[in-house]
Amino acid sequence: MTLPTPQQVEWQDCELGMFYHFDIPIYKPGWDWRSWKDLPPAEQYNPEKLSTDQWLEAARAIGARYAVFVAQHCSGFCQWQTDIYPYGVRQSPWRNGKGDVVADFVDSCLKYGIKPGLYASVTANGYLEVDNPGLVNRGRGGDPGAQERYRQICEQMLDELWGNYGKLFEVWFDGGALPVDQGGPDMLPLLSKHQPDAMVFQGPAATIRWIGNERGVAPYPCWATVPAESDYNGPGIPDGEKWLPGECDVPVRNHEWFWTPDDEYKLYPLDELVDMYYQSVGHNCNMLLNANPGPDGLIPEADFQRYVEFGAEIRRRFEEPIVETQGTGNLLELSLPTPQRIDHVAIMEDIAQGERVRQFEVEGKVGPDRWTQLCTGLSIGHKCIQHFDPVEVAAVRLRIAESVAEPQIRRFSLFHAGYRSSDSHTGD
């Protein structure tokens, strides 16, 4: 049976993370780094009110337990103190060229008790005219000398980001990377040296997979185990050869990862964000919700309020179960002190022992000797959330109809969370 590492178990326990996309193109709306010209000059970068504490307050508001900052995106602008090339905060007027957003971000994470992660692009760089999958000459390659210089730049960048800012919880790659034998950076020795325990999103040492979309949702059933191929990004398979749990990333403004002017209308409504939670965390994945600070360096107020509303709603629904239990075997039963209305169940396996359940049913006792089916499902994994029309029950039982070994149920919880027809079903 395929089992997770301790780091993967810890990561799945986090459930919610926050992503921060902030880069020099927000100072030149409409600019496309693939135009290969008219780069926003470093002098335009001047987030005078930048507060990574405010960023992490937003993460705390949604209940995030980890956060990932985009230290360098496809523009190539470096948001830490570096001399790899002259395009970054050192060349900007912000804090007289002495600012370091990466350092501020990591410090704020530690202050707020949220685990830090970093994104750095090695596959594209507008300043150096590199395009996917990390080839010079705008993706055409053909210049071994230039390719070797870019390889050295990438390795120095990762050496600095992974080596100078303490322990990272997650290292994020946007796509894979050019193989070493084709001129790509040799990342594995650097990862092993500096961040051996970090979770890795995609790339040659992936321990997390992209779920395959940017809508914040995973299909059901969704398994943490996958086929052997390294670039897999689907729903997983039972009994897969590799433990590679899914991460569902999504911008809070529909299709907008970075701030752009006058697009607050693209903010996802609260009910859609809650639906995403059901279809990510409730589908055995983590949800990584994006924030896009504006030119002043702050998360816009409308966005911040949406995070507050989202976090409050998730806590309202799921912070306090009516009753819960845990146990092993094919049948778990929960009796309520008095009959109560419920409309949700949350089930968690002890994934340190693997994903064992293959089919289950939840029944409610609605009369002295009458049980009725409330929901059914296939995968549970770290967490499966299911909901149904409100029903008054005196007891609830979980029947495991099929498993590959004795079921290890870490938590079986009942809730009356307020079912709405717009909520997305998670199983049956």
BELRAVEN-V270275 format. One record per residue. N is the residue number from 1. RES is the residue in one small letter. SS is DSSP state (2 for helix, 1 for strand, 0 for the rest). NEAR is the number of other ideal C-beta (glycine too) atoms within 8 Angstrom. D_LAST is the distance of its C-alpha to the last C-alpha in Angstrom with 2 decimals. Layout:
# BELRAVEN-V270275
n=[N/N]
res=[RES/RES]
ss=[SS/SS]
near=[NEAR/NEAR]
d_last=[D_LAST/D_LAST]
This chain:
# BELRAVEN-V270275
n=[1/2/3/4/5/6/7/8/9/10/11/12/13/14/15/16/17/18/19/20/21/22/23/24/25/26/27/28/29/30/31/32/33/34/35/36/37/38/39/40/41/42/43/44/45/46/47/48/49/50/51/52/53/54/55/56/57/58/59/60/61/62/63/64/65/66/67/68/69/70/71/72/73/74/75/76/77/78/79/80/81/82/83/84/85/86/87/88/89/90/91/92/93/94/95/96/97/98/99/100/101/102/103/104/105/106/107/108/109/110/111/112/113/114/115/116/117/118/119/120/121/122/123/124/125/126/127/128/129/130/131/132/133/134/135/136/137/138/139/140/141/142/143/144/145/146/147/148/149/150/151/152/153/154/155/156/157/158/159/160/161/162/163/164/165/166/167/168/169/170/171/172/173/174/175/176/177/178/179/180/181/182/183/184/185/186/187/188/189/190/191/192/193/194/195/196/197/198/199/200/201/202/203/204/205/206/207/208/209/210/211/212/213/214/215/216/217/218/219/220/221/222/223/224/225/226/227/228/229/230/231/232/233/234/235/236/237/238/239/240/241/242/243/244/245/246/247/248/249/250/251/252/253/254/255/256/257/258/259/260/261/262/263/264/265/266/267/268/269/270/271/272/273/274/275/276/277/278/279/280/281/282/283/284/285/286/287/288/289/290/291/292/293/294/295/296/297/298/299/300/301/302/303/304/305/306/307/308/309/310/311/312/313/314/315/316/317/318/319/320/321/322/323/324/325/326/327/328/329/330/331/332/333/334/335/336/337/338/339/340/341/342/343/344/345/346/347/348/349/350/351/352/353/354/355/356/357/358/359/360/361/362/363/364/365/366/367/368/369/370/371/372/373/374/375/376/377/378/379/380/381/382/383/384/385/386/387/388/389/390/391/392/393/394/395/396/397/398/399/400/401/402/403/404/405/406/407/408/409/410/411/412/413/414/415/416/417/418/419/420/421/422/423/424/425/426/427/428]
res=[m/t/l/p/t/p/q/q/v/e/w/q/d/c/e/l/g/m/f/y/h/f/d/i/p/i/y/k/p/g/w/d/w/r/s/w/k/d/l/p/p/a/e/q/y/n/p/e/k/l/s/t/d/q/w/l/e/a/a/r/a/i/g/a/r/y/a/v/f/v/a/q/h/c/s/g/f/c/q/w/q/t/d/i/y/p/y/g/v/r/q/s/p/w/r/n/g/k/g/d/v/v/a/d/f/v/d/s/c/l/k/y/g/i/k/p/g/l/y/a/s/v/t/a/n/g/y/l/e/v/d/n/p/g/l/v/n/r/g/r/g/g/d/p/g/a/q/e/r/y/r/q/i/c/e/q/m/l/d/e/l/w/g/n/y/g/k/l/f/e/v/w/f/d/g/g/a/l/p/v/d/q/g/g/p/d/m/l/p/l/l/s/k/h/q/p/d/a/m/v/f/q/g/p/a/a/t/i/r/w/i/g/n/e/r/g/v/a/p/y/p/c/w/a/t/v/p/a/e/s/d/y/n/g/p/g/i/p/d/g/e/k/w/l/p/g/e/c/d/v/p/v/r/n/h/e/w/f/w/t/p/d/d/e/y/k/l/y/p/l/d/e/l/v/d/m/y/y/q/s/v/g/h/n/c/n/m/l/l/n/a/n/p/g/p/d/g/l/i/p/e/a/d/f/q/r/y/v/e/f/g/a/e/i/r/r/r/f/e/e/p/i/v/e/t/q/g/t/g/n/l/l/e/l/s/l/p/t/p/q/r/i/d/h/v/a/i/m/e/d/i/a/q/g/e/r/v/r/q/f/e/v/e/g/k/v/g/p/d/r/w/t/q/l/c/t/g/l/s/i/g/h/k/c/i/q/h/f/d/p/v/e/v/a/a/v/r/l/r/i/a/e/s/v/a/e/p/q/i/r/r/f/s/l/f/h/a/g/y/r/s/s/d/s/h/t/g/d]
ss=[0/0/0/0/0/2/2/2/2/2/2/2/2/2/0/1/1/1/1/1/0/0/0/2/2/2/2/0/0/0/0/0/2/2/2/0/0/0/0/0/0/2/2/2/0/0/0/0/0/0/0/2/2/2/2/2/2/2/2/2/2/2/0/0/0/1/1/1/1/1/1/1/0/0/0/0/0/1/0/0/0/0/0/0/0/0/0/1/2/2/2/0/0/2/2/2/2/0/0/0/2/2/2/2/2/2/2/2/2/2/2/2/0/0/1/1/1/1/1/1/0/0/0/0/1/0/0/0/0/1/1/0/0/0/1/0/0/0/0/0/0/0/0/2/2/2/2/2/2/2/2/2/2/2/2/2/2/2/2/2/2/2/2/0/0/0/0/0/0/1/1/1/0/0/0/0/0/0/0/2/2/2/0/0/0/0/2/2/2/2/2/2/2/2/0/0/0/0/1/1/1/0/0/0/0/0/0/1/1/1/0/0/0/0/1/0/0/0/0/0/0/0/0/0/1/1/0/0/0/0/0/0/0/0/0/0/0/0/0/0/0/1/1/0/1/1/1/1/1/1/0/0/1/0/0/1/0/0/0/0/0/0/0/2/2/2/1/0/0/2/2/2/2/2/2/2/2/2/2/2/0/0/1/0/0/1/1/1/1/1/1/0/0/0/0/0/0/0/0/0/2/2/2/2/2/2/2/2/2/2/2/2/2/2/2/2/2/2/0/0/0/0/1/1/1/1/1/1/0/0/1/1/1/1/1/1/1/1/1/1/1/1/1/1/1/1/1/1/1/0/2/2/2/0/0/0/1/1/1/1/1/1/1/1/1/1/1/0/0/1/1/1/1/1/1/1/1/0/0/0/0/0/0/1/1/1/1/1/1/1/1/1/1/1/1/1/1/1/1/1/1/1/1/0/0/0/0/1/1/1/1/1/1/1/1/0/0/0/0/0/0/0/0/0/0/0/0/0]
near=[7/9/7/11/7/7/10/13/11/8/15/13/8/12/11/12/17/17/13/14/12/14/11/11/12/13/9/10/7/4/10/5/12/7/7/7/4/6/10/12/5/13/8/10/13/9/11/7/7/13/8/11/9/10/16/14/10/14/14/10/11/13/10/13/10/14/17/15/13/11/12/11/10/8/13/14/13/14/12/14/7/10/4/8/10/6/10/13/16/11/9/13/7/12/6/5/10/7/10/10/14/13/10/11/14/11/9/12/12/9/8/11/4/13/10/16/16/15/14/10/11/13/14/10/11/12/10/10/10/13/9/8/9/14/13/13/10/9/8/7/9/5/8/6/6/9/12/9/8/14/12/8/11/12/12/10/14/14/10/11/13/15/9/6/11/6/6/12/10/16/14/11/14/7/8/10/14/11/6/7/3/6/12/13/12/9/13/8/7/13/15/7/7/9/9/7/5/14/12/13/13/13/11/8/8/12/10/14/13/9/14/5/6/7/7/12/14/13/7/12/9/14/14/16/14/14/8/6/5/7/6/9/7/6/11/12/9/10/7/13/7/9/11/14/16/16/14/17/9/14/11/13/12/7/6/11/6/10/11/8/5/4/8/9/4/9/11/12/6/10/9/8/14/13/12/15/12/14/14/15/12/12/14/14/13/16/15/12/16/13/15/18/14/10/7/9/11/10/13/11/6/8/15/13/8/13/15/9/9/15/11/8/10/13/9/9/11/11/6/3/9/10/10/9/8/8/7/6/8/7/8/11/8/12/7/13/4/5/6/9/8/14/13/15/16/15/15/12/15/8/13/8/9/10/12/13/12/9/10/13/10/15/11/12/11/10/5/3/3/7/8/8/8/11/12/9/14/8/14/12/13/11/12/15/12/17/13/10/5/9/12/7/13/8/10/15/12/14/10/12/7/6/10/8/8/7/12/9/14/8/10/15/11/14/13/11/10/7/11/6/4/6/11/8/7/13/11/6]
d_last=[26.03/25.91/26.50/26.84/30.21/31.01/31.11/27.55/26.38/28.43/27.09/23.39/24.43/25.80/22.44/24.29/27.33/29.61/31.24/34.71/36.04/39.70/42.34/45.59/44.20/43.25/47.03/47.32/44.49/43.91/45.39/43.64/44.48/44.47/47.45/49.44/51.95/52.65/50.77/50.65/53.62/53.03/55.24/52.52/50.22/51.11/48.28/50.78/48.34/45.95/44.37/41.84/41.74/40.27/37.69/36.67/36.65/33.86/31.98/32.58/31.40/27.85/27.81/28.33/29.72/30.96/32.45/33.61/36.69/37.68/41.21/42.03/40.14/41.23/44.31/45.81/46.90/47.17/46.25/48.09/51.74/52.44/55.20/53.19/54.24/55.48/52.40/50.69/51.19/54.56/55.85/54.46/56.24/53.41/55.00/58.00/56.14/55.46/51.87/48.96/45.46/43.92/46.11/45.33/41.57/41.68/44.01/41.69/38.71/40.85/42.03/38.54/37.12/34.71/34.67/36.29/35.37/37.20/36.54/39.46/39.64/41.53/40.32/41.89/44.88/46.46/49.64/50.27/49.02/46.37/43.22/40.19/39.99/43.03/45.91/49.09/50.70/47.63/45.49/48.15/49.63/52.92/54.83/54.74/56.84/54.59/51.49/53.09/53.94/50.36/49.12/51.53/50.44/46.76/47.68/49.88/47.17/44.63/47.38/48.07/44.53/43.37/46.72/48.03/45.31/44.29/41.07/38.10/34.50/33.15/34.96/33.37/34.22/33.27/32.79/34.77/38.56/41.46/42.27/45.35/47.27/46.87/48.14/45.11/45.46/45.41/42.77/41.89/45.23/44.98/41.48/42.63/45.75/44.40/40.66/39.73/36.90/35.35/31.85/32.20/29.98/30.62/34.12/35.85/34.87/31.25/29.24/26.50/24.92/24.31/20.72/22.19/22.32/24.04/21.39/20.16/16.60/14.96/12.26/9.20/9.81/13.25/15.99/19.39/21.24/22.43/24.94/28.58/29.52/30.41/29.13/25.47/23.16/19.83/16.43/18.23/18.06/17.80/21.41/22.88/26.60/26.55/24.87/24.42/21.85/20.81/22.43/21.19/24.43/24.87/27.98/28.04/29.97/28.02/29.35/32.36/32.80/36.40/38.07/39.55/41.54/40.30/36.58/35.27/33.54/31.09/29.76/26.01/25.37/24.07/20.74/20.11/21.11/18.75/15.85/17.24/17.29/13.58/13.11/15.99/16.74/13.18/12.39/15.29/18.02/20.97/21.63/25.22/26.28/29.59/32.75/35.63/38.93/41.53/45.14/46.34/44.05/41.84/38.24/38.63/38.35/35.60/33.40/34.34/33.41/29.94/29.49/30.77/28.39/25.35/26.38/27.19/23.83/21.92/24.42/24.19/20.47/20.37/23.97/24.46/21.90/22.70/22.79/21.71/22.56/22.60/23.44/23.26/22.10/19.23/19.20/19.59/20.33/21.16/23.58/24.34/28.07/27.54/24.59/22.81/20.12/17.13/14.19/13.06/12.89/14.07/14.40/17.05/18.56/22.29/22.14/25.90/25.20/22.72/19.00/18.85/15.35/13.53/10.94/10.36/9.56/10.83/13.11/15.61/19.16/20.11/23.41/26.09/24.47/21.18/17.76/14.57/10.94/9.57/6.14/5.27/5.74/8.69/11.16/12.65/16.14/18.07/15.39/11.68/11.26/8.47/9.64/9.77/12.88/15.85/16.83/19.99/19.80/22.58/20.62/17.22/16.58/14.56/14.66/14.73/14.45/15.70/17.77/20.83/22.93/22.99/20.14/21.72/19.74/21.64/20.01/17.60/17.99/17.33/18.00/18.86/18.70/18.78/15.63/16.41/14.78/15.67/13.55/10.86/7.21/6.80/3.75/0.00]
